[in-house]
Amino acid sequence: MTRMTVYLLFLLIAVLPLFTESAKFCFSGQNNRYTKKQCSTGGDDFEYTCQKFVCEGGRAPFVLRTCARKNQGCIAGPRTCKFSGGQGSCTKCDADTCNN
């Protein structure tokens, strides 16, 4: 490889992460008690997504909002929702505070 090719490859690797969609801030909390939260502490390089889990019907309907790694599904709410006899749905989004 030529020096120019190596330089361009290094530049591409350095700039590419800037173009990936990932949330830095999400709302976190339950029902109408939620606040803006920073997803990463800065010490990791994981990509985050905002999640909103809505449980309707059943004995105890609720809404959960949180940050999660992109490769994780909604893991906090489904079991609780099913146990209470409700029907749940999870939405994910990659923009900051998009899980309002």
MMTF fields as JSON, N, C-alpha, C and O atoms, coordinates in Angstrom:
{
  "mmtfVersion": "1.0.0",
  "mmtfProducer": "UNKNOWN",
  "numBonds": 399,
  "numAtoms": 400,
  "numGroups": 100,
  "numChains": 1,
  "numModels": 1,
  "chainsPerModel": [1],
  "groupsPerChain": [100],
  "chainIdList": ["A"],
  "bondAtomList": [4, 2, 8, 6, 12, 10, 16, 14, 20, 18, 24, 22, 28, 26, 32, 30, 36, 34, 40, 38, 44, 42, 48, 46, 52, 50, 56, 54, 60, 58, 64, 62, 68, 66, 72, 70, 76, 74, 80, 78, 84, 82, 88, 86, 92, 90, 96, 94, 100, 98, 104, 102, 108, 106, 112, 110, 116, 114, 120, 118, 124, 122, 128, 126, 132, 130, 136, 134, 140, 138, 144, 142, 148, 146, 152, 150, 156, 154, 160, 158, 164, 162, 168, 166, 172, 170, 176, 174, 180, 178, 184, 182, 188, 186, 192, 190, 196, 194, 200, 198, 204, 202, 208, 206, 212, 210, 216, 214, 220, 218, 224, 222, 228, 226, 232, 230, 236, 234, 240, 238, 244, 242, 248, 246, 252, 250, 256, 254, 260, 258, 264, 262, 268, 266, 272, 270, 276, 274, 280, 278, 284, 282, 288, 286, 292, 290, 296, 294, 300, 298, 304, 302, 308, 306, 312, 310, 316, 314, 320, 318, 324, 322, 328, 326, 332, 330, 336, 334, 340, 338, 344, 342, 348, 346, 352, 350, 356, 354, 360, 358, 364, 362, 368, 366, 372, 370, 376, 374, 380, 378, 384, 382, 388, 386, 392, 390, 396, 394],
  "bondOrderList": [1, 1, 1, 1, 1, 1, 1, 1, 1, 1, 1, 1, 1, 1, 1, 1, 1, 1, 1, 1, 1, 1, 1, 1, 1, 1, 1, 1, 1, 1, 1, 1, 1, 1, 1, 1, 1, 1, 1, 1, 1, 1, 1, 1, 1, 1, 1, 1, 1, 1, 1, 1, 1, 1, 1, 1, 1, 1, 1, 1, 1, 1, 1, 1, 1, 1, 1, 1, 1, 1, 1, 1, 1, 1, 1, 1, 1, 1, 1, 1, 1, 1, 1, 1, 1, 1, 1, 1, 1, 1, 1, 1, 1, 1, 1, 1, 1, 1, 1],
  "groupList": [{"groupName": "MET", "atomNameList": ["N", "CA", "C", "O"], "elementList": ["N", "C", "C", "O"], "formalChargeList": [0, 0, 0, 0], "bondAtomList": [1, 0, 2, 1, 3, 2], "bondOrderList": [1, 1, 2], "singleLetterCode": "M", "chemCompType": "L-PEPTIDE LINKING"}, {"groupName": "THR", "atomNameList": ["N", "CA", "C", "O"], "elementList": ["N", "C", "C", "O"], "formalChargeList": [0, 0, 0, 0], "bondAtomList": [1, 0, 2, 1, 3, 2], "bondOrderList": [1, 1, 2], "singleLetterCode": "T", "chemCompType": "L-PEPTIDE LINKING"}, {"groupName": "ARG", "atomNameList": ["N", "CA", "C", "O"], "elementList": ["N", "C", "C", "O"], "formalChargeList": [0, 0, 0, 0], "bondAtomList": [1, 0, 2, 1, 3, 2], "bondOrderList": [1, 1, 2], "singleLetterCode": "R", "chemCompType": "L-PEPTIDE LINKING"}, {"groupName": "VAL", "atomNameList": ["N", "CA", "C", "O"], "elementList": ["N", "C", "C", "O"], "formalChargeList": [0, 0, 0, 0], "bondAtomList": [1, 0, 2, 1, 3, 2], "bondOrderList": [1, 1, 2], "singleLetterCode": "V", "chemCompType": "L-PEPTIDE LINKING"}, {"groupName": "TYR", "atomNameList": ["N", "CA", "C", "O"], "elementList": ["N", "C", "C", "O"], "formalChargeList": [0, 0, 0, 0], "bondAtomList": [1, 0, 2, 1, 3, 2], "bondOrderList": [1, 1, 2], "singleLetterCode": "Y", "chemCompType": "L-PEPTIDE LINKING"}, {"groupName": "LEU", "atomNameList": ["N", "CA", "C", "O"], "elementList": ["N", "C", "C", "O"], "formalChargeList": [0, 0, 0, 0], "bondAtomList": [1, 0, 2, 1, 3, 2], "bondOrderList": [1, 1, 2], "singleLetterCode": "L", "chemCompType": "L-PEPTIDE LINKING"}, {"groupName": "PHE", "atomNameList": ["N", "CA", "C", "O"], "elementList": ["N", "C", "C", "O"], "formalChargeList": [0, 0, 0, 0], "bondAtomList": [1, 0, 2, 1, 3, 2], "bondOrderList": [1, 1, 2], "singleLetterCode": "F", "chemCompType": "L-PEPTIDE LINKING"}, {"groupName": "ILE", "atomNameList": ["N", "CA", "C", "O"], "elementList": ["N", "C", "C", "O"], "formalChargeList": [0, 0, 0, 0], "bondAtomList": [1, 0, 2, 1, 3, 2], "bondOrderList": [1, 1, 2], "singleLetterCode": "I", "chemCompType": "L-PEPTIDE LINKING"}, {"groupName": "ALA", "atomNameList": ["N", "CA", "C", "O"], "elementList": ["N", "C", "C", "O"], "formalChargeList": [0, 0, 0, 0], "bondAtomList": [1, 0, 2, 1, 3, 2], "bondOrderList": [1, 1, 2], "singleLetterCode": "A", "chemCompType": "L-PEPTIDE LINKING"}, {"groupName": "PRO", "atomNameList": ["N", "CA", "C", "O"], "elementList": ["N", "C", "C", "O"], "formalChargeList": [0, 0, 0, 0], "bondAtomList": [1, 0, 2, 1, 3, 2], "bondOrderList": [1, 1, 2], "singleLetterCode": "P", "chemCompType": "L-PEPTIDE LINKING"}, {"groupName": "GLU", "atomNameList": ["N", "CA", "C", "O"], "elementList": ["N", "C", "C", "O"], "formalChargeList": [0, 0, 0, 0], "bondAtomList": [1, 0, 2, 1, 3, 2], "bondOrderList": [1, 1, 2], "singleLetterCode": "E", "chemCompType": "L-PEPTIDE LINKING"}, {"groupName": "SER", "atomNameList": ["N", "CA", "C", "O"], "elementList": ["N", "C", "C", "O"], "formalChargeList": [0, 0, 0, 0], "bondAtomList": [1, 0, 2, 1, 3, 2], "bondOrderList": [1, 1, 2], "singleLetterCode": "S", "chemCompType": "L-PEPTIDE LINKING"}, {"groupName": "LYS", "atomNameList": ["N", "CA", "C", "O"], "elementList": ["N", "C", "C", "O"], "formalChargeList": [0, 0, 0, 0], "bondAtomList": [1, 0, 2, 1, 3, 2], "bondOrderList": [1, 1, 2], "singleLetterCode": "K", "chemCompType": "L-PEPTIDE LINKING"}, {"groupName": "CYS", "atomNameList": ["N", "CA", "C", "O"], "elementList": ["N", "C", "C", "O"], "formalChargeList": [0, 0, 0, 0], "bondAtomList": [1, 0, 2, 1, 3, 2], "bondOrderList": [1, 1, 2], "singleLetterCode": "C", "chemCompType": "L-PEPTIDE LINKING"}, {"groupName": "GLY", "atomNameList": ["N", "CA", "C", "O"], "elementList": ["N", "C", "C", "O"], "formalChargeList": [0, 0, 0, 0], "bondAtomList": [1, 0, 2, 1, 3, 2], "bondOrderList": [1, 1, 2], "singleLetterCode": "G", "chemCompType": "PEPTIDE LINKING"}, {"groupName": "GLN", "atomNameList": ["N", "CA", "C", "O"], "elementList": ["N", "C", "C", "O"], "formalChargeList": [0, 0, 0, 0], "bondAtomList": [1, 0, 2, 1, 3, 2], "bondOrderList": [1, 1, 2], "singleLetterCode": "Q", "chemCompType": "L-PEPTIDE LINKING"}, {"groupName": "ASN", "atomNameList": ["N", "CA", "C", "O"], "elementList": ["N", "C", "C", "O"], "formalChargeList": [0, 0, 0, 0], "bondAtomList": [1, 0, 2, 1, 3, 2], "bondOrderList": [1, 1, 2], "singleLetterCode": "N", "chemCompType": "L-PEPTIDE LINKING"}, {"groupName": "ASP", "atomNameList": ["N", "CA", "C", "O"], "elementList": ["N", "C", "C", "O"], "formalChargeList": [0, 0, 0, 0], "bondAtomList": [1, 0, 2, 1, 3, 2], "bondOrderList": [1, 1, 2], "singleLetterCode": "D", "chemCompType": "L-PEPTIDE LINKING"}],
  "groupTypeList": [0, 1, 2, 0, 1, 3, 4, 5, 5, 6, 5, 5, 7, 8, 3, 5, 9, 5, 6, 1, 10, 11, 8, 12, 6, 13, 6, 11, 14, 15, 16, 16, 2, 4, 1, 12, 12, 15, 13, 11, 1, 14, 14, 17, 17, 6, 10, 4, 1, 13, 15, 12, 6, 3, 13, 10, 14, 14, 2, 8, 9, 6, 3, 5, 2, 1, 13, 8, 2, 12, 16, 15, 14, 13, 7, 8, 14, 9, 2, 1, 13, 12, 6, 11, 14, 14, 15, 14, 11, 13, 1, 12, 13, 17, 8, 17, 1, 13, 16, 16],
  "groupIdList": [1, 2, 3, 4, 5, 6, 7, 8, 9, 10, 11, 12, 13, 14, 15, 16, 17, 18, 19, 20, 21, 22, 23, 24, 25, 26, 27, 28, 29, 30, 31, 32, 33, 34, 35, 36, 37, 38, 39, 40, 41, 42, 43, 44, 45, 46, 47, 48, 49, 50, 51, 52, 53, 54, 55, 56, 57, 58, 59, 60, 61, 62, 63, 64, 65, 66, 67, 68, 69, 70, 71, 72, 73, 74, 75, 76, 77, 78, 79, 80, 81, 82, 83, 84, 85, 86, 87, 88, 89, 90, 91, 92, 93, 94, 95, 96, 97, 98, 99, 100],
  "secStructList": [7, 7, 2, 2, 2, 2, 2, 2, 2, 2, 2, 2, 2, 2, 2, 4, 4, 4, 4, 1, 7, 7, 7, 1, 3, 3, 3, 3, 3, 3, 6, 6, 3, 3, 3, 3, 3, 3, 1, 7, 7, 1, 1, 7, 7, 7, 7, 3, 3, 3, 3, 3, 3, 3, 3, 3, 1, 1, 1, 1, 7, 3, 3, 3, 3, 3, 3, 3, 3, 6, 6, 7, 7, 7, 7, 1, 1, 2, 2, 2, 2, 2, 2, 6, 6, 7, 3, 3, 3, 3, 3, 3, 3, 7, 1, 6, 6, 7, 7, 7],
  "xCoordList": [0.831, 0.0, 0.876, 1.936, 0.407, 1.146, 0.852, -0.122, 1.693, 1.526, 0.194, -0.476, -0.188, -1.444, -2.641, -3.605, -2.605, -3.699, -3.847, -4.962, -2.745, -2.778, -3.347, -4.156, -2.931, -3.432, -4.945, -5.67, -5.421, -6.857, -7.657, -8.756, -7.126, -7.797, -7.905, -8.955, -6.84, -6.855, -7.867, -8.606, -7.91, -8.852, -10.293, -11.153, -10.561, -11.903, -12.325, -13.46, -11.436, -11.737, -11.984, -12.83, -11.27, -11.433, -12.728, -13.33, -13.168, -14.337, -15.634, -16.687, -15.603, -16.816, -17.715, -18.931, -17.2, -18.089, -18.898, -19.93, -18.452, -19.19, -20.511, -21.407, -20.645, -21.841, -22.834, -23.91, -22.513, -23.442, -24.454, -24.104, -25.702, -26.764, -26.715, -26.747, -26.64, -26.624, -27.066, -26.658, -27.895, -28.383, -27.337, -26.689, -27.183, -26.31, -27.132, -26.664, -28.355, -29.266, -30.632, -31.125, -31.241, -32.597, -33.373, -32.796, -34.684, -35.491, -35.453, -35.432, -35.444, -35.393, -36.342, -36.332, -37.164, -38.094, -39.372, -39.468, -40.348, -41.606, -42.786, -42.807, -43.77, -45.005, -44.684, -43.929, -45.233, -44.959, -43.788, -43.551, -43.065, -41.896, -40.623, -40.051, -40.199, -38.986, -38.182, -38.733, -36.873, -35.967, -34.961, -34.79, -34.307, -33.26, -32.046, -31.644, -31.467, -30.336, -29.26, -29.567, -28.002, -26.897, -26.701, -26.574, -26.675, -26.589, -25.204, -25.091, -24.168, -22.807, -22.083, -22.326, -21.206, -20.387, -19.125, -18.319, -18.955, -17.785, -16.636, -15.671, -16.707, -15.628, -15.798, -14.943, -16.884, -17.108, -17.376, -17.59, -17.36, -17.625, -18.847, -18.928, -19.794, -21.009, -21.94, -21.918, -22.751, -23.787, -25.072, -25.406, -25.79, -27.007, -28.234, -28.157, -29.356, -30.648, -31.594, -31.441, -32.567, -33.585, -34.73, -35.073, -35.313, -36.422, -37.61, -37.466, -38.773, -40.014, -40.873, -41.265, -41.159, -41.99, -43.327, -43.375, -44.407, -45.756, -46.517, -46.644, -47.024, -47.856, -49.279, -49.536, -50.2, -51.596, -52.475, -52.198, -53.542, -54.459, -53.874, -52.885, -54.473, -53.979, -54.253, -55.006, -53.638, -53.859, -53.055, -53.441, -51.962, -51.107, -50.455, -49.282, -51.175, -50.572, -49.418, -49.469, -48.394, -47.247, -46.49, -46.688, -45.606, -44.703, -43.299, -43.091, -42.336, -40.924, -40.122, -40.301, -39.245, -38.339, -36.917, -36.655, -35.982, -34.603, -33.64, -34.055, -32.337, -31.251, -30.905, -31.06, -30.446, -29.966, -28.953, -28.947, -28.109, -27.202, -28.029, -29.105, -27.508, -28.265, -28.637, -29.688, -27.809, -28.082, -29.002, -29.246, -29.52, -30.426, -31.865, -32.144, -32.761, -34.178, -34.692, -33.928, -35.979, -36.598, -36.626, -37.38, -35.817, -35.745, -36.395, -36.697, -36.614, -37.122, -38.627, -39.076, -39.411, -40.853, -41.673, -42.699, -41.292, -42.172, -42.623, -43.797, -41.728, -42.098, -43.101, -44.082, -42.859, -43.772, -45.136, -46.167, -45.142, -46.394, -47.19, -48.395, -46.508, -47.177, -47.73, -48.845, -46.96, -47.389, -48.657, -49.501, -48.782, -49.959, -51.145, -52.214, -50.96, -52.05, -52.211, -53.254, -51.198, -51.277, -50.651, -50.077, -50.775, -50.16, -49.108, -49.411, -47.876, -46.792, -46.266, -46.372, -45.691, -45.023, -43.794, -43.8, -42.752, -41.485, -41.151, -41.24, -40.768, -40.278, -38.858, -38.519, -38.033, -36.64, -36.394, -37.0, -35.505, -35.141, -33.704, -33.205, -33.036, -31.612, -31.268, -30.103, -32.236, -31.963, -32.011, -32.644, -31.354, -31.369, -32.786, -33.545, -33.134, -34.427, -35.626, -36.616, -35.547, -36.638, -37.694, -38.706, -37.492, -38.444, -39.408, -39.73, -39.863, -40.8, -42.197, -43.115],
  "yCoordList": [-1.183, 0.0, 1.246, 1.296, 2.214, 3.468, 4.261, 4.004, 5.202, 6.044, 6.804, 6.956, 7.275, 8.015, 7.111, 7.556, 5.864, 4.922, 4.658, 4.628, 4.469, 4.242, 5.465, 5.331, 6.649, 7.89, 8.02, 8.346, 7.77, 7.868, 6.819, 7.106, 5.625, 4.574, 4.958, 4.773, 5.482, 5.94, 7.064, 7.072, 8.0, 9.118, 8.621, 9.112, 7.665, 7.098, 6.403, 6.566, 5.642, 4.948, 5.954, 5.716, 7.054, 8.064, 8.855, 9.244, 9.099, 9.95, 9.156, 9.704, 7.912, 7.113, 7.058, 7.169, 6.894, 6.856, 8.136, 8.106, 9.247, 10.5, 10.475, 11.263, 9.582, 9.538, 8.461, 8.367, 7.663, 6.64, 7.254, 8.063, 6.868, 7.383, 6.674, 5.445, 7.443, 6.892, 7.978, 9.134, 7.601, 8.571, 8.806, 7.868, 10.047, 10.385, 10.687, 10.485, 11.171, 11.48, 10.88, 10.965, 10.274, 9.724, 10.102, 10.459, 10.017, 10.148, 8.814, 7.753, 8.879, 7.674, 7.822, 8.838, 6.801, 6.826, 6.079, 5.392, 6.221, 5.483, 6.447, 7.462, 6.101, 6.875, 8.35, 8.66, 9.262, 10.688, 11.194, 12.401, 10.307, 10.673, 10.248, 9.195, 11.072, 10.764, 12.04, 13.14, 11.872, 12.996, 12.65, 11.487, 13.676, 13.492, 12.86, 13.283, 11.847, 11.114, 10.941, 10.688, 11.077, 10.815, 9.31, 8.64, 8.773, 7.32, 6.77, 5.704, 7.467, 6.98, 7.85, 9.053, 7.235, 7.99, 8.51, 9.197, 8.184, 8.644, 7.662, 7.845, 6.637, 5.667, 4.471, 3.585, 4.434, 3.304, 3.824, 5.019, 2.907, 3.315, 2.596, 2.354, 2.258, 1.598, 2.597, 3.786, 2.112, 2.938, 2.69, 1.549, 3.759, 3.665, 4.046, 4.795, 3.511, 3.838, 4.178, 3.673, 5.03, 5.341, 4.345, 3.979, 3.914, 2.959, 3.484, 4.191, 3.115, 3.423, 2.163, 1.701, 1.614, 0.417, 0.825, 1.431, 0.495, 0.842, -0.444, -1.299, -0.586, -1.723, -1.208, -0.357, -1.733, -1.297, -2.441, -3.612, -2.077, -3.085, -3.771, -3.307, -4.854, -5.588, -4.856, -3.882, -5.332, -4.758, -3.493, -2.692, -3.296, -2.139, -1.599, -1.884, -0.83, -0.247, 0.698, 1.363, 0.75, 1.618, 1.934, 1.303, 2.938, 3.324, 3.412, 4.058, 2.763, 2.841, 3.501, 3.189, 4.405, 5.048, 4.822, 4.9, 4.535, 4.262, 4.335, 4.389, 4.335, 4.151, 2.667, 1.976, 2.188, 0.809, 0.705, 1.524, -0.295, -0.541, -0.915, -1.503, -0.563, -0.787, -2.244, -2.527, -3.167, -4.581, -5.21, -6.415, -4.432, -4.971, -4.596, -3.501, -5.515, -5.222, -4.629, -4.416, -4.365, -3.895, -5.08, -6.03, -5.027, -6.166, -5.883, -6.813, -4.623, -4.298, -4.506, -4.96, -4.189, -4.159, -5.365, -5.613, -6.135, -7.192, -8.219, -8.588, -8.675, -9.705, -9.151, -9.818, -7.942, -7.318, -7.091, -7.318, -6.645, -6.39, -7.686, -7.727, -8.725, -10.011, -10.547, -11.067, -10.423, -10.892, -10.167, -10.758, -8.885, -8.115, -8.3, -7.735, -9.085, -9.353, -8.307, -8.249, -7.477, -6.421, -6.819, -7.899, -5.925, -6.088, -4.997, -3.815, -5.384, -4.413, -4.207, -5.083, -3.024, -2.721, -1.866, -1.02, -2.104, -1.403, -0.62, -1.152, 0.638, 1.428, 1.876, 2.152, 1.943, 2.372, 3.516, 3.577, 4.417, 5.522, 5.935, 5.684, 6.567, 6.857, 8.324, 8.645, 9.21, 10.634, 10.942, 10.217, 11.998, 12.39, 12.704, 13.375, 12.222, 12.43, 12.176, 12.905, 11.17, 10.864, 9.95, 9.678, 9.47, 8.54, 9.257, 8.752, 10.424, 11.224, 10.626, 11.17],
  "zCoordList": [0.0, 0.0, 0.0, 0.624, -0.698, -0.713, 0.551, 1.26, 0.805, 1.991, 1.926, 2.947, 0.752, 0.585, 0.867, 1.49, 0.429, 0.675, 2.166, 2.687, 2.843, 4.287, 4.996, 5.914, 4.576, 5.177, 4.97, 5.91, 3.757, 3.47, 4.238, 4.712, 4.364, 5.123, 6.597, 7.212, 7.154, 8.547, 8.735, 9.72, 7.816, 7.889, 7.817, 8.548, 6.956, 6.832, 8.122, 8.57, 8.713, 9.968, 11.09, 11.952, 11.092, 12.14, 11.984, 12.984, 10.756, 10.502, 10.445, 10.772, 10.051, 9.87, 11.101, 10.94, 12.318, 13.485, 13.692, 14.361, 13.134, 13.279, 12.524, 12.824, 11.551, 10.733, 11.152, 10.562, 12.132, 12.589, 13.54, 14.399, 13.381, 14.233, 15.577, 15.645, 16.621, 17.965, 18.932, 18.813, 19.878, 20.86, 21.945, 22.408, 22.338, 23.459, 24.708, 25.829, 24.514, 25.618, 25.325, 24.2, 26.337, 26.225, 27.477, 28.504, 27.37, 28.57, 29.3, 28.676, 30.627, 31.438, 32.613, 33.308, 32.829, 33.946, 33.624, 32.607, 34.501, 34.386, 34.346, 35.042, 33.511, 33.354, 33.108, 32.186, 33.905, 33.68, 34.526, 34.58, 35.178, 35.985, 35.238, 35.516, 34.303, 33.554, 33.328, 33.293, 33.178, 32.972, 31.88, 31.516, 31.372, 30.38, 31.06, 32.144, 30.418, 30.989, 29.926, 28.761, 30.325, 29.417, 29.33, 30.355, 28.118, 27.944, 28.264, 28.87, 27.874, 28.071, 29.088, 29.181, 29.836, 30.78, 30.109, 30.737, 28.836, 28.102, 28.11, 27.368, 28.918, 29.015, 28.098, 28.069, 27.353, 26.446, 25.04, 24.834, 24.078, 22.698, 22.135, 20.931, 23.0, 22.553, 21.883, 22.199, 20.963, 20.36, 21.121, 21.438, 21.413, 22.211, 21.401, 20.427, 21.827, 21.261, 22.406, 23.518, 22.131, 23.133, 22.96, 21.836, 24.059, 24.013, 24.805, 25.802, 24.327, 25.05, 25.014, 23.942, 26.182, 26.29, 26.889, 27.96, 26.202, 26.659, 26.941, 26.064, 28.165, 28.559, 28.745, 29.597, 27.938, 28.003, 28.482, 28.223, 29.187, 29.704, 30.922, 31.491, 31.314, 32.476, 33.776, 33.811, 34.83, 36.161, 36.424, 37.275, 35.725, 36.013, 34.736, 34.493, 33.916, 32.709, 33.084, 34.118, 32.248, 32.534, 31.259, 30.221, 31.363, 30.281, 30.867, 31.894, 30.215, 30.621, 29.512, 28.334, 29.889, 28.938, 29.437, 30.637, 28.497, 28.91, 27.732, 26.575, 28.048, 27.079, 27.061, 28.068, 25.935, 25.857, 24.727, 23.807, 24.803, 23.685, 22.467, 22.581, 21.3, 20.065, 19.849, 19.274, 20.292, 20.034, 21.077, 21.018, 22.029, 23.045, 22.719, 22.231, 22.997, 22.872, 24.166, 25.107, 24.211, 25.458, 26.419, 26.211, 27.458, 28.373, 29.72, 30.468, 30.035, 31.369, 31.518, 32.57, 30.504, 30.673, 30.276, 30.91, 29.266, 28.761, 29.794, 29.823, 30.623, 31.604, 32.619, 32.946, 33.114, 34.07, 33.435, 34.068, 32.193, 31.483, 31.305, 31.554, 30.876, 30.678, 31.995, 32.035, 33.068, 34.383, 34.853, 35.527, 34.493, 34.915, 33.969, 34.199, 32.91, 31.977, 30.894, 30.242, 30.69, 29.679, 28.357, 28.22, 27.388, 26.07, 25.915, 26.077, 25.603, 25.523, 24.124, 23.266, 23.901, 22.635, 22.922, 23.816, 22.152, 22.34, 21.077, 19.971, 21.24, 20.113, 20.43, 21.581, 19.385, 19.52, 18.551, 17.482, 18.929, 18.049, 18.352, 19.449, 17.386, 17.508, 17.738, 17.972, 17.679, 17.903, 19.4, 20.168, 19.8, 21.212, 21.684, 20.985, 22.859, 23.547, 22.636, 22.7, 21.807, 20.87, 21.481, 20.834, 22.702, 23.323, 24.261, 25.337, 23.85, 24.643, 24.613, 25.227]
}
